[in-house]
């Protein structure tokens, strides 16, 4: 199994790959924060490489949003997996997340 990670595709786009769970969420959060810090003012984060996410993924989204706001940057999330979208809908936060 490949390692879960966050990678930079360009100055405006990051990609998340692998499973997001509570065992790796902190590490992935830190990876993302480092990359968001170096990203353009508007950055898109692609989740098409995520195999599984759930509530740990939702925690990650909000952590990255908070970090981006502190840096006066704007994030957009694309290609969220169905399990992550489901948790966001059940939690009632799907309407406030910047999902494209």
C-alpha positions in Angstrom: 0.0 0.0 0.0 1.3 3.4 -0.9 1.8 6.1 1.7 -0.8 8.8 2.1 0.5 12.2 1.4 -0.2 15.7 0.1 1.8 16.9 -2.9 2.2 20.1 -4.9 1.1 19.9 -8.5 1.6 23.7 -9.1 1.6 26.9 -7.2 -2.2 26.9 -7.4 -2.9 23.2 -6.9 -2.2 20.5 -4.3 -3.2 16.9 -4.4 -4.1 14.5 -1.6 -3.4 10.8 -2.2 -4.2 7.7 -0.2 -6.4 7.1 2.9 -7.1 9.8 5.4 -7.6 8.4 8.9 -7.0 9.4 12.5 -3.6 7.6 12.5 -2.2 9.8 9.7 -4.4 13.0 9.9 -1.9 15.0 11.9 1.0 14.2 9.5 -1.2 15.0 6.5 -2.3 18.2 8.2 1.3 19.3 8.7 2.2 18.4 5.1 -0.7 20.4 3.8 0.0 23.4 5.9 3.6 23.6 4.7 2.4 23.4 1.1 -0.5 25.9 1.6 2.1 28.3 3.2 4.0 28.2 -0.1 1.0 28.2 -2.4 -0.6 31.1 -4.3 -3.2 33.3 -2.8 -5.9 31.1 -4.3 -5.2 27.3 -4.1 -7.2 24.3 -5.2 -6.8 21.0 -3.3 -7.7 17.9 -5.4 -8.9 14.8 -3.5 -9.2 12.6 -6.5 -6.4 10.4 -5.2 -8.1 9.7 -1.9 -9.2 6.2 -1.3 -11.0 6.7 2.0 -11.6 9.7 4.3 -14.6 9.9 6.6 -14.6 12.2 9.6 -10.8 12.4 9.8 -10.9 14.0 6.3 -13.5 16.5 7.5 -11.2 17.5 10.4 -8.4 17.9 7.9 -10.4 20.2 5.6 -11.3 22.6 8.5 -7.7 22.6 9.8 -6.4 23.6 6.3 -9.2 26.2 6.0 -8.2 27.8 9.3 -4.5 27.8 8.3 -5.3 29.4 4.9 -7.5 32.1 6.6 -4.6 33.0 8.9 -2.4 33.4 5.8 -5.1 35.4 4.0 -5.4 32.7 1.3 -8.4 31.1 -0.3 -8.8 27.3 -0.7 -11.2 25.3 -2.9 -11.7 21.6 -2.5 -12.3 19.5 -5.6 -13.1 15.8 -6.3 -14.0 14.9 -2.7 -14.7 11.2 -2.2 -18.3 10.2 -1.5 -17.5 9.1 2.1 -16.1 12.5 2.9 -19.0 14.3 1.2 -21.4 12.1 3.1 -19.9 13.0 6.5 -20.0 16.7 5.5 -23.7 16.5 4.6 -24.7 14.6 7.7 -22.7 17.1 9.8 -24.5 20.0 8.0 -21.3 21.7 6.9 -21.3 20.8 3.2 -23.0 24.2 2.5 -20.2 26.2 4.2 -17.2 24.3 2.8 -15.6 25.7 -0.4 -16.3 22.5 -2.4 -16.3 22.8 -6.2 
